[in-house]
Amino acid sequence: MDLSKPSTQANLEAAFGGESMANRKYLFFAEVAKQLGHNELAKLFRDTANQETEHAFAHFRLLHPELVVDNPASLSDSQKQQVLARCLELAIEGETYEYTTMYPEFAAQARVDRDSGAEAEFAGQISESQEHAGVFRTAATNFGLLEPVEHHHADRYSVALEALQGRGSLGEAAPVAGLWICKVCGVIYNPAVGDPDSGIAAGTAFEAIPDDWSCPICGTRKANFMPYRPAELQAA
């Protein structure tokens, strides 16, 4: 991956970094809340951190499909070694980049990454490879799916902040008709949109989705979804 040329691949890298940072940041906040005796808020931060991890994993799987192992038992010892070797190669590559480029040249590199001609170059890159275009489309879908999740997180934090300031207590409103949320990564299924990439047409109620359907982000089963309840500030 050429980190000096922004594209959807670079956006995936940035999204992976952002979600990873959010995970560690929220775990830090959880520790602070725990130290201050606010266990409910600590749990909120930990639960959200776990969901951000699932978001980061989804981005990384798109960036490195060679590391996605669906059936470990089917791999030979040689194939397992290749996967592990690739993990080590990426780890070495990342550490080398940090000490040779990222830290000493960070400011200059950031300016390069925001070159005004990047959009035209990105368009050219998409047309070069149908396989890459498929990855880009999946990435765009994932970004769209994650937007309401992050909105949900922000709303919960806003309500939690008001509760912390003594304006009430953190609670949940009644379920929103038709909406279901993944307990693992927080993706919200909206029947108005459906899941076209998985063959679920717009207008399909969650109850009508086949039982073998899985979350488009983290891959968990349908049974791990529950009715979506927005955060609500309740009277103290």
C-alpha positions as CSV (number, residue, x, y, z in Angstrom):
1,M,0.0,0.0,0.0
2,D,1.3,3.4,-1.0
3,L,0.6,5.7,2.0
4,S,1.6,8.8,0.1
5,K,-1.4,8.5,-2.3
6,P,-4.8,8.9,-0.7
7,S,-7.6,6.6,-1.9
8,T,-10.2,4.4,-0.4
9,Q,-7.4,2.1,0.6
10,A,-5.8,5.0,2.5
11,N,-9.2,5.9,4.0
12,L,-9.4,2.3,5.2
13,E,-6.0,2.6,6.8
14,A,-7.1,5.9,8.5
15,A,-10.4,4.3,9.6
16,F,-8.6,1.3,11.0
17,G,-6.3,3.7,12.9
18,G,-9.1,5.8,14.1
19,E,-11.2,2.9,15.4
20,S,-8.1,1.3,17.0
21,M,-7.3,4.6,18.8
22,A,-11.0,4.9,19.9
23,N,-10.8,1.5,21.4
24,R,-7.7,2.3,23.5
25,K,-9.1,5.8,24.4
26,Y,-12.4,4.4,25.6
27,L,-10.6,1.7,27.7
28,F,-8.6,4.5,29.3
29,F,-11.8,6.4,30.0
30,A,-13.3,3.2,31.5
31,E,-10.3,3.0,33.9
32,V,-10.8,6.7,34.8
33,A,-14.5,6.1,35.5
34,K,-13.8,3.0,37.5
35,Q,-11.2,4.8,39.6
36,L,-13.8,7.5,40.3
37,G,-16.4,4.9,41.4
38,H,-18.7,5.3,38.3
39,N,-19.0,1.6,37.3
40,E,-22.0,2.2,35.0
41,L,-20.1,4.7,32.9
42,A,-17.0,2.4,33.0
43,K,-19.1,-0.4,31.5
44,L,-20.4,1.9,28.8
45,F,-16.9,2.9,27.8
46,R,-15.7,-0.8,27.8
47,D,-18.7,-2.0,25.8
48,T,-18.2,0.7,23.2
49,A,-14.5,0.0,23.0
50,N,-15.3,-3.7,22.2
51,Q,-17.5,-2.5,19.3
52,E,-14.8,-0.2,18.0
53,T,-12.5,-3.2,17.9
54,E,-15.0,-5.0,15.7
55,H,-15.1,-2.0,13.4
56,A,-11.3,-2.0,13.2
57,F,-11.2,-5.7,12.5
58,A,-13.7,-5.3,9.6
59,H,-11.5,-2.6,8.0
60,F,-8.3,-4.7,8.4
61,R,-9.9,-7.7,6.8
62,L,-10.6,-5.6,3.7
63,L,-7.1,-4.3,3.7
64,H,-5.5,-7.8,4.2
65,P,-7.8,-10.5,2.8
66,E,-4.8,-12.8,2.8
67,L,-5.0,-13.0,6.6
68,V,-8.7,-13.9,6.8
69,V,-8.9,-17.5,7.9
70,D,-12.4,-19.0,7.7
71,N,-11.5,-22.6,8.4
72,P,-8.2,-23.0,10.2
73,A,-8.5,-26.8,10.1
74,S,-8.5,-26.8,6.3
75,L,-5.0,-25.2,6.1
76,S,-1.8,-27.2,5.8
77,D,1.1,-26.5,8.0
78,S,2.8,-24.7,5.1
79,Q,-0.3,-22.5,4.6
80,K,-0.5,-21.7,8.3
81,Q,3.2,-20.7,8.2
82,Q,2.6,-18.4,5.3
83,V,-0.2,-16.6,7.1
84,L,1.8,-16.2,10.3
85,A,4.8,-15.1,8.2
86,R,2.7,-12.4,6.6
87,C,1.6,-11.2,10.0
88,L,5.3,-10.8,11.0
89,E,6.1,-9.1,7.7
90,L,3.3,-6.5,8.3
91,A,4.5,-6.0,11.9
92,I,8.0,-5.4,10.8
93,E,6.9,-3.1,8.0
94,G,4.8,-1.1,10.4
95,E,7.5,-0.7,13.0
96,T,10.1,0.2,10.3
97,Y,7.7,2.8,8.9
98,E,7.2,4.4,12.3
99,Y,10.9,4.9,13.0
100,T,12.1,5.8,9.5
101,T,9.2,7.8,8.2
102,M,6.2,8.5,10.4
103,Y,8.0,10.2,13.3
104,P,10.8,12.1,11.6
105,E,8.7,13.1,8.6
106,F,5.2,13.1,9.9
107,A,4.3,16.8,9.2
108,A,5.7,16.7,5.6
109,Q,4.0,13.4,4.8
110,A,0.7,14.7,6.0
111,R,0.9,17.6,3.6
112,V,1.7,15.2,0.8
113,D,-1.3,13.0,1.7
114,R,-3.6,16.0,1.1
115,D,-2.4,16.7,-2.4
116,S,-5.2,18.3,-4.5
117,G,-4.7,15.9,-7.4
118,A,-5.4,12.8,-5.3
119,E,-9.1,12.5,-6.4
120,A,-8.2,12.1,-10.1
121,E,-5.5,9.6,-9.2
122,F,-7.9,7.7,-7.1
123,A,-10.4,7.4,-10.0
124,G,-7.6,6.0,-12.2
125,Q,-6.7,3.4,-9.6
126,I,-10.2,2.2,-9.4
127,S,-10.4,1.6,-13.1
128,E,-7.2,-0.5,-13.1
129,S,-8.6,-3.4,-11.2
130,Q,-12.1,-4.9,-10.9
131,E,-11.0,-6.7,-7.8
132,H,-9.9,-3.6,-6.1
133,A,-13.1,-1.8,-7.2
134,G,-15.1,-4.6,-5.4
135,V,-13.1,-4.0,-2.3
136,F,-13.7,-0.2,-2.6
137,R,-17.5,-0.8,-3.0
138,T,-17.5,-3.0,0.1
139,A,-15.5,-0.3,2.0
140,A,-18.0,2.3,1.0
141,T,-20.9,0.1,2.2
142,N,-19.1,-0.4,5.5
143,F,-18.5,3.3,6.0
144,G,-22.2,3.9,5.4
145,L,-23.2,1.2,7.9
146,L,-20.9,2.5,10.5
147,E,-22.0,6.1,10.3
148,P,-25.2,5.5,12.3
149,V,-23.3,3.4,14.8
150,E,-21.0,6.2,15.6
151,H,-24.0,8.5,15.8
152,H,-25.5,6.1,18.3
153,H,-22.2,6.1,20.3
154,A,-22.1,9.9,20.3
155,D,-25.8,10.1,21.5
156,R,-25.1,7.7,24.3
157,Y,-22.0,9.6,25.4
158,S,-24.0,12.9,25.3
159,V,-26.7,11.4,27.5
160,A,-24.1,9.9,29.8
161,L,-22.5,13.3,30.2
162,E,-25.7,14.9,31.1
163,A,-26.4,12.2,33.6
164,L,-22.9,12.7,35.1
165,Q,-23.7,16.4,35.5
166,G,-26.7,15.5,37.6
167,R,-29.4,16.2,35.1
168,G,-30.8,12.6,35.3
169,S,-29.7,9.1,34.8
170,L,-28.6,7.1,31.8
171,G,-31.3,4.9,30.4
172,E,-32.9,3.6,27.2
173,A,-36.0,4.7,25.4
174,A,-38.6,2.3,24.0
175,P,-37.5,0.2,21.0
176,V,-37.5,2.1,17.6
177,A,-39.9,0.2,15.3
178,G,-38.1,-1.9,12.8
179,L,-34.6,-1.1,13.9
180,W,-32.3,-3.8,15.3
181,I,-28.8,-3.4,16.6
182,C,-25.9,-5.9,16.6
183,K,-24.7,-6.6,20.2
184,V,-21.2,-7.3,19.0
185,C,-20.3,-4.3,16.8
186,G,-23.3,-2.0,17.1
187,V,-24.4,-2.0,13.4
188,I,-28.0,-1.0,13.1
189,Y,-30.2,-2.9,10.7
190,N,-32.7,-0.6,9.0
191,P,-35.4,-2.3,7.0
192,A,-35.8,0.7,4.8
193,V,-32.2,0.0,3.5
194,G,-32.0,-3.7,3.9
195,D,-28.7,-5.4,3.2
196,P,-28.5,-5.6,-0.6
197,D,-24.9,-7.0,-0.6
198,S,-26.3,-10.0,1.2
199,G,-29.4,-10.3,-0.9
200,I,-31.7,-8.7,1.6
201,A,-33.8,-6.2,-0.3
202,A,-34.8,-2.8,1.0
203,G,-38.2,-3.1,2.8
204,T,-37.3,-6.5,4.4
205,A,-38.3,-6.6,8.0
206,F,-35.7,-8.0,10.3
207,E,-38.0,-10.9,11.3
208,A,-38.2,-11.9,7.7
209,I,-34.4,-12.2,7.2
210,P,-33.2,-15.8,7.0
211,D,-31.7,-17.2,10.2
212,D,-28.4,-17.9,8.5
213,W,-27.9,-14.2,7.7
214,S,-24.9,-12.6,9.4
215,C,-23.9,-9.1,10.4
216,P,-22.3,-7.3,7.4
217,I,-19.6,-5.8,9.6
218,C,-18.5,-8.4,12.2
219,G,-20.1,-11.5,10.8
220,T,-21.9,-12.5,13.9
221,R,-25.2,-14.4,13.6
222,K,-28.7,-12.9,13.4
223,A,-29.5,-14.1,16.9
224,N,-27.0,-11.6,18.3
225,F,-29.2,-8.6,17.2
226,M,-31.7,-7.0,19.5
227,P,-34.3,-4.3,19.2
228,Y,-32.6,-0.9,18.9
229,R,-33.3,1.4,21.9
230,P,-31.8,4.9,21.8
231,A,-30.2,6.4,24.8
232,E,-32.5,8.5,27.0
233,L,-32.0,10.8,29.9
234,Q,-34.3,9.6,32.7
235,A,-35.4,11.7,35.7
236,A,-33.2,11.3,38.7
